[in-house]
Amino acid sequence: MKETLNNIKKLSPDKMPQHIAIIMDGNGRWAQKNGLPRIAGHWAGAETLKSIVESCSKLKIKVLTVFAFSTENWKRPIEEVSSLMNLLLYYFKKEVDALHKNNVKIVISGNWEELPEKIADQIRKSMTKTQNNSGLILNIALNYGGRSEILFACKNICTDVLNGDLCIDKIDEKLFEQYLYTYGLPDPDLLIRPSGELRISNFLLWQIAYSELWFTQTYWPDFKEEDLICAIYDYQTRERRFGGLKK
């Protein structure tokens, strides 16, 4: 704990990322390493998320986006998908009161309304309950894919153009972003991926154009506040030029 506090003190308050995105990867391999079924890894990963949400709140991070369930995850064995749905339902029911008490606002990115009705209903209740909170925004990517998000935006833009509600000459990057699931949120400053994989996996393809990427071999269930601080510290040492040159 003392070492963690010392590391926090090394962080520069004026260089903190506003928005951190995390691909919560490695749950299954963590379970396999520990001789447990894959779903045990997902439950352990959910506990890690609780801890990291608390850490981000403490560090005054404005937005935390986590990749919880992708459009591709439906391809997994039905037993695992069913267990993941039960896990989602359990934590939306169990944790919303604690998140609300800690002033966390829950938002969802993705086609979450196509999830099983009991889960979608619980998501609606969670978002409604926390909608006026002013602390950390916890953006959970559910039934989400970066490519499908861009297609979703394009289709809605086309509809508005065909209906005469939008002039095609007015379409630019700023307007396009208004049609994304993440509209109203800043782009991620820092993208973290645990587990040793070095890829984006169809996550926030539009939004991470200039995000700083940080990878670690640590599996998500073993990811601690110390790892988060290490990622932020490394982020603070980088020079972000956004395609330009240093002044």
N, C-alpha and C positions, 0 to 999 in steps of 0.2 A: 504494500500500500504506500509506504514511504517513497519507494522508487517511482511509483506511478505519479505521485504528487510532484516529485522533482521533475519528471518528464513533462508534466502539464505546464510547469513553470517555464520550461524552455520554449514553449510555443509563443509565437508573436500574436497578440490579440488582434492587431490590425491586418493580419494576413490569414485569418481563419477562412476556410472555404464556407460559402453560404449554403451550398448544396452538395451533399455527399450521396453518391449512388453506390449500392453494393449488390453484386451478384452473389447470392448466398449459396455457394457451391461446395460440394464435398461431403454432404451429409451421408450419402450412401457408402462412400469409401471409408468414412469415419466409422460407420457401423460395422462394415466388413472387417476393418482392422481390429475392432474390439469384440468380434465374434457375435454381433447382434444383427437382428433383421434390419433391412433398410429403413423401415418406418421408424425404428428407434432413433436412427440418425436424424430424421426429420423432426422428431419431438425434441431431441437435444438441440437442434438448430433453432427451434422456436424459443428455447430458453436463452440461447445466445442473443437472439434478436431483442428480447426483453432487456438484457443487460446493455446492449449497444444503444438502444433507444434512450435509456437512462443516461448513458455517457454523453450522447449527442445533446441531450437537454442540458446537462451540466456544462458542456463546452459552448453552449449558446449557438449551436448549429441551427440554421433556420429551416432547412429541409433535409430529410433523409428519405431517399427512395430505395426500396428493396425489391428485388426480383423474386417473387414468391411462387408464381406458377405461370409457365409460359404456354403459348398456343401449341407448342410442340410437345409439352408434357403429357398431352392426351394420348400420345403414342406409347406411353409406358404401360406395363401390365395393369389390368383392371383392378387387381387387388391393391396395388400401390396407389393408383389414382383415387380409389375409394377411401383409402386410409388418409391420403392428403386432404380430401374434402372434409373428412371427419375432423382432422386436425385444424383446418381453417375454421370450421364451425365452432369448435371448442374454444379456440383462442379469441375469436371475435366476441363470444359470449363472456368468457372469463376475464379478459384483459381490458375491455372497454372502460369499465369503471375506474380502474387504476390509471389508465391513460388519460381519461377525462379529469381525474383528480390532479394529475400532473400537468394539466393545461396543454396536452398534446391534441392536435387536430388531425383526424384521420381523413385522408382522401385516397381514392382508388384510380389507378390508370389501367385501362384495358377493357375488354368486353365482358365485364363482370356480371352483367345482367343475364348472360347466358349460362351462368353457373347454376347448380341446383337451387330451386326456389327458396328453400330454408336458409341456404347460405346467403343468397342475394338479399333476402329479407333482413337478415342479421347485419349485413353490410350497410343497408339503408339506415337501420337504427343506429349503428355506430357512427356513421357520418353525420346524421342529424344531431345526435347527442353531443358531438364534439365540434360542430361547425363554427361555433363562436369562440373557440379557444384561440389564444394568441401566442402560444408557445411553439414548440417544435411541430412542424408539419411532417407527419409520417405518411408518405405516399407509397402505397402498396401496389405493385404491378401484378395484377391477377388476370389470368387468361389473356396475357399480353404478348405481343410480338412486334418488334420494330417495323417490319415490313407491312404487317397488317394495319398498324397504326397509320403509316403513310398512305396506304390504299384507302383507309377509312377517311382520312382528310381529303384526299383527291376526289373521292366519290361525293362527299358533301359539298365540296367547292363546285364540282360539276353540276350538282343539283341546284345550287344557288344561282349559278350562271344561267342554266336553262330556264329557271323560274323568273329570271329578270331581276333577282335580288342582288346580283353582284356583277360588276363589269370586269371582263377578263383582263383589261389593261391595269386594273387595280391590284392584281395578284402579285405580291412580292413575298419575301421571306417573312416579314413581320406579320402579314395577313395570313400566310400559310400556317404559322404557329398557332393562330387562333382556332384552328380546326384540329389540333392535336389533343390527345388525352391530357397532356400536361399543361394545357393553356393556363396561364396565370402563375406558373412556377418558373423560377430562373433555371437556366441550363445547369447541369451538374458541373461543378468546378473540379471535382475529384471522383473518379470511378475506381472502386476497390473490388478486386476479385480474389478471394481465397482459393485454396485447393491445388494450386500449381498449374491450372489451365491458363493458356495465354491466348484467349479469344474473347470476342464480345458477345457471341451467342444471341444475336438478334435483339439486343437490348438497347433501347433509347438511341436508335441509329441516327436520327436527326439531331437529337439534343446533345450528343457527346462529341460533336464535330471538333471542339477545342478543349474538351475535358482532359485533365491530367490523369493518366492511368497508373495504377499501383497494384502489383501482383504479389502474392505470398504463397508459400507452399503449405501454410497452415490450413487445415480443413475448417469449414465454417463452425462446427460445434466447438472447436478449440480456440476460436477467435476471441480475443479478450480486449479489454479497454486499452491495454498496453499496445496491442497491434494497431488499434485505431489511432492512437496517439503517434505511433511510429509513422503511419501513413500520412497523417496531417503534417508532421514535422518534415517529412520528405517533400511533401507538396510545397511547403513554405520555402524550401531551398531552390525551387525551380523558377525559371524566368518565363513568364507567360507573355508571348508576343502576338498571339492571334493572327499569325501570318505576316505581321509587320516587323519592323526592326526596333531594337532598343533605342530609346531617345537618349 
